[in-house]
Amino acid sequence: MDYKSYFDIPSDITYLNTSGNGLMPSTHYKWREEREKKFFDIRGDLRDQQGTFIANVKAEFGELFNCPVQNLFAVPNFSFGLHTLLNGMPKGLRYAILEEDYPSLNYPIISRQLDYVSIPVNENLEDNIEDILQSNGIDVLVFSIVQYIKGIKIDLNFVKKLKLKFPNLLIIGDATQYLGTEPFDFLNSGFDVVGGSGYKWMMAGFGNGYMMISDNVKSMLYVDAQLGERPKEAMWSAKSILDTFFEPGHQDTLSHGTLLQSVRLFKEIGLDNIQQQLKDITQYAYQKFDERGLLLTEIKNRKVKSSLINIQIAPKHYDLLMSNGIKCFPRGTGIRIGIHLYNTKEDIDKLIAVIDKIEK
């Protein structure tokens, strides 16, 4: 199906930069405009409904990704959520992180001088993880589900097997470059924590994010505070102690409401249909790039592939691509693209046509 009609994309633009910032459907813009008018209408009462509104966002988000509301926290972005999580974790844990993973993921662990080891990222990523876990006494494994530079995607079936093999291991995943590409079931995923920002494949712009946290990890967080006295103020009567850490103040209902619009769109279209759409286009793209020797070796050799692709053409050609209306971004040794439901095989053909003009 052609989903491009959901978006206002000029005919001279080929948008392949979801890995940097996902497009919003045109209905999102209309909803935001109407919402703002109603919100600032002095006769209205939307400004007094923040708590109820955020609760509804969480309920529908949790329904789509099988996460109970009491295990879901609405945060302004992934970084805020991760910092809050790490600040509440027990002391003395040993962490494992991936080399060259997203700075917002790795640096909070490094800067806190937590005990950690790094895992090399290549086509044997899952084997590398298991080798480290076997011999290093790791308590917490932290990684992006899709690596932001190379596009390596963790095998999600491997995560489930890993949890069975190491039941006491805490597994934390950043889903910013993943959620919104296929169905995802948090409770049965093997993850203890999955968080992310909504501005990429969730197509919800800035200012919204999510943290899905298992009961086990919830019981470990801010233990002294959870054992202490609850706030007595009526305005916080419905808040848990963890709510006061992850959702400490007023929430931006416009931003989180935009995330809700994406959730509803995904329900309407079906994440399984989006998965098939992305599979068709990404397979076509990988084939075209492989024919031209433009894939990273570690990506070419992996069975599990993502819709984030680092094309091995020199970053100096970025300006040429942009001048031809190809929205992308230089990362690492190449040019990074991200494919989403508004893309088509014709978009890949337009990109290839420009690449083929580059002097070898």
C-alpha positions in Angstrom: 0.0 0.0 0.0 1.1 3.6 -0.7 1.4 5.3 2.7 3.0 8.4 1.2 -0.4 10.0 0.9 -0.5 10.3 4.7 2.4 12.9 4.4 3.0 16.2 2.8 6.3 15.5 0.9 7.1 17.8 -2.0 7.7 15.9 -5.3 11.3 17.1 -5.5 12.2 15.7 -2.0 13.2 12.1 -1.3 13.1 11.9 2.4 15.4 9.2 3.7 16.4 10.7 7.0 14.1 9.0 9.5 17.2 7.9 11.4 17.8 11.6 12.1 14.2 12.8 12.5 11.0 11.1 11.3 8.3 12.9 9.4 4.9 13.6 11.0 1.8 12.6 9.1 -0.2 15.6 7.9 -3.0 14.7 10.3 -0.6 15.3 13.2 -0.1 18.9 12.1 -3.9 19.4 11.9 -4.4 17.9 15.3 -1.6 20.0 16.9 -3.1 23.2 15.4 -6.6 22.4 16.7 -5.2 21.3 20.0 -3.3 24.5 20.5 -6.3 26.6 19.7 -8.5 24.7 22.2 -5.7 24.6 24.8 -5.3 28.4 24.9 -9.0 29.2 24.7 -9.6 31.0 28.0 -13.1 29.5 28.0 -11.9 26.0 27.8 -10.5 23.6 30.4 -7.9 21.5 28.6 -5.2 23.1 30.7 -6.8 21.5 33.8 -6.8 18.0 32.3 -3.1 17.4 32.0 -3.0 14.4 34.4 -6.0 12.6 32.8 -4.6 13.3 29.3 -1.2 11.9 30.0 -2.8 8.8 31.6 -4.7 8.2 28.4 -1.6 8.6 26.3 0.1 5.9 28.5 -2.9 3.6 28.3 -3.0 3.6 24.5 0.8 3.4 24.2 0.9 0.5 26.6 -1.9 -1.3 24.8 0.0 -1.2 21.5 3.3 -2.5 22.9 1.9 -4.7 25.7 3.1 -2.8 28.6 0.9 -2.3 31.7 0.3 1.3 32.5 1.9 0.9 36.0 5.2 -0.1 34.2 5.2 2.8 31.7 6.5 6.3 32.3 6.0 9.3 30.1 9.3 11.2 29.8 10.4 14.2 27.7 13.1 12.1 26.0 15.2 8.9 26.3 18.2 10.7 27.9 16.1 12.0 30.8 14.6 8.5 31.3 18.0 6.8 31.3 19.6 9.3 33.7 16.6 8.9 36.1 16.9 5.1 35.8 20.6 5.0 36.5 20.4 7.4 39.4 17.9 5.0 41.1 19.7 1.7 40.4 21.5 -0.1 43.3 25.1 0.6 43.8 27.9 -1.9 42.9 26.4 -3.3 39.7 28.6 -4.1 36.7 27.5 -2.9 33.3 28.2 -4.0 29.7 27.8 -1.5 26.9 28.5 -1.7 23.2 31.5 0.1 21.6 30.4 3.1 19.5 26.8 3.0 20.8 24.9 6.2 21.0 26.6 8.7 23.4 23.3 9.4 25.2 23.3 5.7 26.1 27.0 5.1 27.0 28.1 8.4 28.4 25.7 8.4 31.4 27.3 5.1 32.5 30.9 6.3 31.8 30.4 9.7 33.4 29.1 8.2 36.6 32.2 6.1 36.7 30.2 3.0 37.0 31.9 -0.4 36.6 31.6 -1.4 33.0 33.1 -3.4 30.1 32.7 -2.6 26.4 31.6 -5.1 23.8 32.9 -5.0 20.2 30.2 -4.5 17.5 30.5 -6.5 14.3 28.6 -9.2 12.4 29.1 -11.5 15.4 27.5 -9.1 17.8 25.3 -11.7 19.6 28.3 -14.0 20.1 30.4 -11.1 21.4 27.7 -10.3 23.9 27.4 -13.9 25.1 31.2 -14.3 25.4 31.4 -11.2 27.6 28.5 -12.3 29.8 30.1 -15.7 30.3 33.3 -14.4 31.7 32.9 -10.9 33.2 30.2 -11.1 35.9 27.9 -8.6 34.2 24.7 -7.5 36.1 23.3 -5.1 33.5 23.5 -5.1 29.7 22.7 -1.8 28.0 22.4 -1.3 24.2 20.6 0.3 21.4 18.3 -2.1 19.6 19.6 -0.6 16.3 23.1 0.9 16.2 22.8 4.5 15.1 25.9 4.6 12.9 26.1 1.2 11.2 22.5 0.1 11.5 23.3 -3.2 13.1 20.1 -4.5 14.7 20.2 -6.9 17.6 18.5 -10.2 17.0 15.4 -9.9 19.2 15.0 -13.7 19.5 18.6 -13.7 20.9 17.5 -11.3 23.6 14.7 -13.7 24.7 17.2 -16.6 24.7 19.7 -14.5 26.6 17.2 -13.8 29.3 16.4 -17.5 29.7 20.1 -18.3 29.9 20.9 -15.5 32.3 17.7 -14.9 34.2 19.3 -12.5 36.7 20.8 -10.3 34.0 19.1 -7.0 33.6 18.7 -6.0 29.9 18.1 -2.4 29.0 17.3 -1.4 25.4 17.1 2.0 23.7 14.4 1.6 21.1 14.6 5.1 19.6 15.9 3.8 16.2 13.5 0.8 16.3 10.1 1.3 17.9 7.5 1.9 15.2 9.0 -0.4 12.6 7.3 -3.7 13.6 5.1 -5.2 16.3 6.8 -5.2 19.8 5.6 -7.0 22.9 7.4 -5.6 26.0 6.2 -8.2 28.5 7.4 -11.1 26.4 10.5 -9.4 24.9 13.2 -10.5 27.4 14.0 -6.9 28.2 13.8 -5.5 31.7 13.7 -1.9 30.4 12.9 -0.4 27.0 13.0 3.3 26.5 13.2 5.7 23.7 12.4 9.1 22.2 9.4 9.6 19.9 10.9 11.7 17.2 12.3 9.1 14.8 10.3 6.0 13.7 7.5 6.9 16.1 7.1 10.1 14.0 6.0 12.2 17.0 8.4 15.1 17.0 10.5 16.3 20.0 9.5 16.5 23.6 8.1 13.0 24.2 9.6 9.7 25.2 8.8 6.5 27.1 10.3 4.1 29.6 8.8 0.6 30.0 10.2 -0.9 33.1 9.6 -4.4 34.5 8.3 -5.1 38.0 11.6 -6.5 39.0 13.6 -3.4 38.1 10.9 -1.1 39.6 11.4 -2.9 42.9 15.2 -2.1 42.7 14.8 1.6 42.0 15.1 4.4 44.6 14.5 1.8 47.3 15.0 4.2 50.3 12.4 6.5 48.8 10.0 3.7 48.1 10.2 2.6 51.7 9.8 6.2 52.9 6.7 8.3 53.5 4.4 9.0 50.5 3.6 12.6 49.6 0.4 13.7 51.4 -0.7 16.5 48.9 -3.9 15.7 47.1 -2.4 16.6 43.7 0.0 13.7 44.1 -2.4 11.2 45.6 -2.5 9.1 42.5 1.3 9.2 41.9 3.6 6.3 42.9 7.0 7.1 44.3 8.6 6.2 41.0 6.2 8.6 39.2 7.7 11.4 41.3 11.1 10.6 39.8 10.2 9.8 36.2 7.3 12.2 35.9 8.2 14.9 38.4 6.4 17.9 37.0 4.0 19.1 34.4 4.0 17.2 31.1 3.8 18.8 27.7 0.4 17.6 26.5 1.0 18.8 22.9 4.2 16.7 22.6 2.8 13.6 24.3 -0.5 14.0 22.5 1.5 13.9 19.2 2.9 10.6 20.3 -0.6 9.4 21.0 -1.6 10.4 17.4 1.2 8.1 16.1 0.0 5.3 18.4 -3.5 5.6 16.9 -2.1 5.7 13.4 -0.1 2.6 14.0 -3.2 0.9 15.3 -5.1 2.0 12.2 -2.5 0.8 9.8 -1.3 -2.2 11.8 2.4 -2.6 12.8 2.5 -5.9 11.0 1.6 -4.1 7.8 4.3 -1.5 8.5 6.8 -4.3 9.1 5.9 -5.9 5.7 6.2 -2.5 4.0 9.6 -1.9 5.4 10.7 -5.4 4.7 9.8 -5.0 1.0 11.6 -1.7 0.5 14.7 -2.4 2.7 15.3 -5.8 0.9 15.1 -3.9 -2.4 17.5 -1.3 -1.1 20.0 -3.8 0.3 20.0 -5.6 -3.0 20.7 -2.4 -5.0 23.5 -1.3 -2.6 25.0 -4.8 -2.5 25.2 -4.9 -6.3 27.3 -1.7 -6.1 29.5 -2.8 -3.2 28.0 -0.1 -0.9 27.2 -2.2 2.2 29.4 -2.5 5.3 30.8 -6.0 5.5 29.4 -6.6 9.0 25.9 -5.7 7.7 26.1 -7.7 4.5 26.9 -10.9 6.5 24.1 -10.6 9.0 20.7 -12.2 8.6 18.9 -9.7 10.8 18.9 -6.3 9.1 17.4 -2.9 10.1 15.8 -0.1 8.1 18.7 2.1 9.0 21.5 1.7 6.4 24.9 3.2 6.2 25.7 3.5 2.5 29.5 3.3 1.9 30.0 6.4 -0.2 32.3 9.1 1.0 30.6 11.6 3.4 32.0 14.4 1.1 29.2 13.5 -1.3 26.5 14.5 1.2 26.1 18.0 -0.4 25.6 16.4 -3.8 22.8 14.2 -2.4 21.2 17.0 -0.6 21.3 19.2 -3.7 19.4 16.5 -5.6 16.7 16.5 -2.9 17.9 13.4 -1.1 17.5 13.9 2.6 20.1 11.9 4.5 23.0 12.4 6.8 26.8 11.6 6.9 27.7 9.1 9.7 30.9 7.2 10.2 32.5 6.1 7.0 29.4 6.7 4.8 26.0 8.3 4.3 23.2 7.1 6.6 19.6 6.7 5.5 16.5 5.5 7.3 13.5 3.9 5.6 10.0 4.3 6.9 6.4 3.7 5.8 6.4 6.9 3.7 9.2 5.6 1.5 8.9 3.6 -1.7 11.1 1.6 -4.1 11.0 4.7 -6.3 12.7 6.6 -3.5 15.5 4.1 -3.6 15.8 4.3 -7.4 16.1 8.1 -7.1 18.9 7.7 -4.6 20.6 5.1 -6.7 20.4 7.4 -9.8 22.4 10.1 -7.9 24.9 7.6 -6.5 25.5 6.2 -10.0 26.6 9.6 -11.2 29.4 9.8 -8.6 32.8 9.3 -10.2 34.4 6.2 -8.9 
